[in-house]
Amino acid sequence: MKAGAFEFEQFEGLEQTLNALAASGSARPLAGGQSLVPMLNLRLAPADLVVDLTHIAALREAKDLGASVLYGAMLRHADFEDGRVPDSSNGLMRHVAGRFAYRAVRNRGTIGGALALADPAADWLTTTVLLNATLHLASASGTRSVTAIDFVVGSYVTVLEEGELLTGIEIPRLSSSTKWGYYKVMRKTGEYADSLAMAVADPAAGMARVVLGAVDGAPLVLTRTAQAILANASASDLAATVRQELASTDRDFPAHKIILHSTAVCRAIDHLKRP
Ligand SMILES: Cc1cc2nc3c(=O)[nH]c(=O)nc-3n(C[C@H](O)[C@H](O)[C@H](O)COP(=O)(O)OP(=O)(O)OC[C@H]3O[C@@H](n4cnc5c(N)ncnc54)[C@H](O)[C@@H]3O)c2cc1C
């Protein structure tokens, strides 16, 4: 199929872009087009105006703020994979970025587009929840900030309102002693995850966090599992805690999904132990 007719605008300024988005009834921002273009072609995303964000320099910058790094929404996955941006995550974001889709998609796809799309299996969604990111949003009527976990309402649904843009993703810097673990279950290299678990821990500072993605909705923050890490639970106790925590969520996982997800979580936690 071919896309329906729409107007196309491209600005260098954020303000002009926000005004154009506000003025139109059904306008869509275009990041790398990796999802939007197929959605337009399949007529799954009706639009009377598409506004390209490519030339807005402010959205392609990464700013080191000391205690955090502010990543522009138009930074591409390859910018992280190739280490062209400051690292706030002791290498986790670089590791994640190199392991999804394939290079052509990573050359065009953006962190902001991935978060705005909110595919439940998207790697950046789970990563930003794990890293306690704050997402900065802007519209013609002002700006606001939300935490990554509050940004996602469910599968493909976020708090973004009509005409509102995700402009930046601010990630607090991990302490140098924080370790991370990552485990993704997928049928073929580069595919979206069937299960996606990530963990960070700095036991000396009393910090551990575990997040599970690809769970048909917002990523799940596993607080009891994180406490078990800090309590130095044995591998079998940890596995039991993970299974119990998954079984007690409101997601109603079938038995095979509990096995799949708990395996991913335990392997991500195991990954914390590497030197
Ligand atoms: C073949 C293939 C395999 C993939 N595999 C994976 C994978 O394994 N893991 C993974 O995480 N991802 C995967 N992706 C997703 C991909 O990496 C992109 O992140 C995703 O397609 C979004 O693309 P984009 O950044 O080009 O945004 P676009 O396609 O341009 O936009 C996506 C949506 O977000 C909106 N939007 C874009 N930017 C903003 C913004 N700044 N503010 C508000 N709204 C905005 C658009 O209007 C549109 O609705 C895959 C994609 C493809 C095509």
The ligand as an SDF file (V2000), in Angstrom:
LIG
                    3D

 53 58  0  0  0  0  0  0  0  0999 V2000
   13.2610   -4.3510   11.1770 C   0  0  0  0  0  0  0  0  0  0  0  0
   13.2460   -3.6390   12.5150 C   0  0  0  0  0  0  0  0  0  0  0  0
   13.7110   -4.2940   13.6480 C   0  0  0  0  0  0  0  0  0  0  0  0
   13.6970   -3.6520   14.8790 C   0  0  0  0  0  0  0  0  0  0  0  0
   14.1610   -4.3010   15.9810 N   0  0  0  0  0  0  0  0  0  0  0  0
   14.1760   -3.6760   17.1900 C   0  0  0  0  0  0  0  0  0  0  0  0
   14.6530   -4.3200   18.3580 C   0  0  0  0  0  0  0  0  0  0  0  0
   15.0780   -5.4790   18.3560 O   0  0  0  0  0  0  0  0  0  0  0  0
   14.6150   -3.6180   19.5300 N   0  0  0  0  0  0  0  0  0  0  0  0
   14.1780   -2.3240   19.6060 C   0  0  0  0  0  0  0  0  0  0  0  0
   14.1890   -1.7570   20.6730 O   0  0  0  0  0  0  0  0  0  0  0  0
   13.7310   -1.6960   18.4980 N   0  0  0  0  0  0  0  0  0  0  0  0
   13.7230   -2.3380   17.3080 C   0  0  0  0  0  0  0  0  0  0  0  0
   13.2520   -1.6810   16.2140 N   0  0  0  0  0  0  0  0  0  0  0  0
   12.7510   -0.2890   16.3830 C   0  0  0  0  0  0  0  0  0  0  0  0
   13.7310    0.7330   15.8290 C   0  0  0  0  0  0  0  0  0  0  0  0
   14.9980    0.5650   16.3830 O   0  0  0  0  0  0  0  0  0  0  0  0
   13.2430    2.1670   16.0560 C   0  0  0  0  0  0  0  0  0  0  0  0
   13.5720    2.5860   17.3530 O   0  0  0  0  0  0  0  0  0  0  0  0
   11.7680    2.3710   15.9300 C   0  0  0  0  0  0  0  0  0  0  0  0
   11.3410    1.7770   14.7260 O   0  0  0  0  0  0  0  0  0  0  0  0
   11.4360    3.8760   15.9230 C   0  0  0  0  0  0  0  0  0  0  0  0
   12.0560    4.4000   14.8050 O   0  0  0  0  0  0  0  0  0  0  0  0
   12.4690    5.9170   14.6210 P   0  0  0  0  0  0  0  0  0  0  0  0
   13.3360    6.3810   15.6930 O   0  0  0  0  0  0  0  0  0  0  0  0
   12.9510    6.0250   13.2150 O   0  0  0  0  0  0  0  0  0  0  0  0
   11.0730    6.7230   14.8150 O   0  0  0  0  0  0  0  0  0  0  0  0
    9.9410    6.9900   13.7390 P   0  0  0  0  0  0  0  0  0  0  0  0
    9.6160    5.7450   13.0290 O   0  0  0  0  0  0  0  0  0  0  0  0
   10.2750    8.1920   12.9020 O   0  0  0  0  0  0  0  0  0  0  0  0
    8.7630    7.4080   14.7390 O   0  0  0  0  0  0  0  0  0  0  0  0
    8.1140    6.4380   15.5460 C   0  0  0  0  0  0  0  0  0  0  0  0
    6.9110    7.0880   16.2510 C   0  0  0  0  0  0  0  0  0  0  0  0
    7.3360    7.9890   17.2370 O   0  0  0  0  0  0  0  0  0  0  0  0
    6.9060    9.3360   16.9400 C   0  0  0  0  0  0  0  0  0  0  0  0
    8.0520   10.1710   17.2900 N   0  0  0  0  0  0  0  0  0  0  0  0
    9.3100   10.0550   16.7920 C   0  0  0  0  0  0  0  0  0  0  0  0
   10.1360   10.8970   17.4320 N   0  0  0  0  0  0  0  0  0  0  0  0
    9.3930   11.5490   18.3550 C   0  0  0  0  0  0  0  0  0  0  0  0
    9.6910   12.5320   19.3420 C   0  0  0  0  0  0  0  0  0  0  0  0
   10.9320   13.0050   19.5090 N   0  0  0  0  0  0  0  0  0  0  0  0
    8.6810   12.9780   20.1200 N   0  0  0  0  0  0  0  0  0  0  0  0
    7.4180   12.4840   19.9640 C   0  0  0  0  0  0  0  0  0  0  0  0
    7.0750   11.5580   19.0650 N   0  0  0  0  0  0  0  0  0  0  0  0
    8.0600   11.0920   18.2670 C   0  0  0  0  0  0  0  0  0  0  0  0
    6.5260    9.3180   15.4800 C   0  0  0  0  0  0  0  0  0  0  0  0
    5.5500   10.2860   15.1630 O   0  0  0  0  0  0  0  0  0  0  0  0
    6.0010    7.9000   15.3200 C   0  0  0  0  0  0  0  0  0  0  0  0
    4.6830    7.8180   15.7940 O   0  0  0  0  0  0  0  0  0  0  0  0
   13.2270   -2.3110   14.9820 C   0  0  0  0  0  0  0  0  0  0  0  0
   12.7430   -1.6590   13.8310 C   0  0  0  0  0  0  0  0  0  0  0  0
   12.7350   -2.2890   12.6070 C   0  0  0  0  0  0  0  0  0  0  0  0
   12.2290   -1.5480   11.3810 C   0  0  0  0  0  0  0  0  0  0  0  0
  1  2  1  0
  2  3  1  0
  2 52  2  0
  3  4  2  0
  4  5  1  0
  4 50  1  0
  5  6  2  0
  6  7  1  0
  6 13  1  0
  7  8  2  0
  7  9  1  0
  9 10  1  0
 10 11  2  0
 10 12  1  0
 12 13  2  0
 13 14  1  0
 14 15  1  0
 14 50  1  0
 15 16  1  0
 16 17  1  0
 16 18  1  0
 18 19  1  0
 18 20  1  0
 20 21  1  0
 20 22  1  0
 22 23  1  0
 23 24  1  0
 24 25  2  0
 24 26  1  0
 24 27  1  0
 27 28  1  0
 28 29  2  0
 28 30  1  0
 28 31  1  0
 31 32  1  0
 32 33  1  0
 33 34  1  0
 33 48  1  0
 34 35  1  0
 35 36  1  0
 35 46  1  0
 36 37  1  0
 36 45  1  0
 37 38  2  0
 38 39  1  0
 39 40  1  0
 39 45  2  0
 40 41  1  0
 40 42  2  0
 42 43  1  0
 43 44  2  0
 44 45  1  0
 46 47  1  0
 46 48  1  0
 48 49  1  0
 50 51  2  0
 51 52  1  0
 52 53  1  0
M  END
$$$$
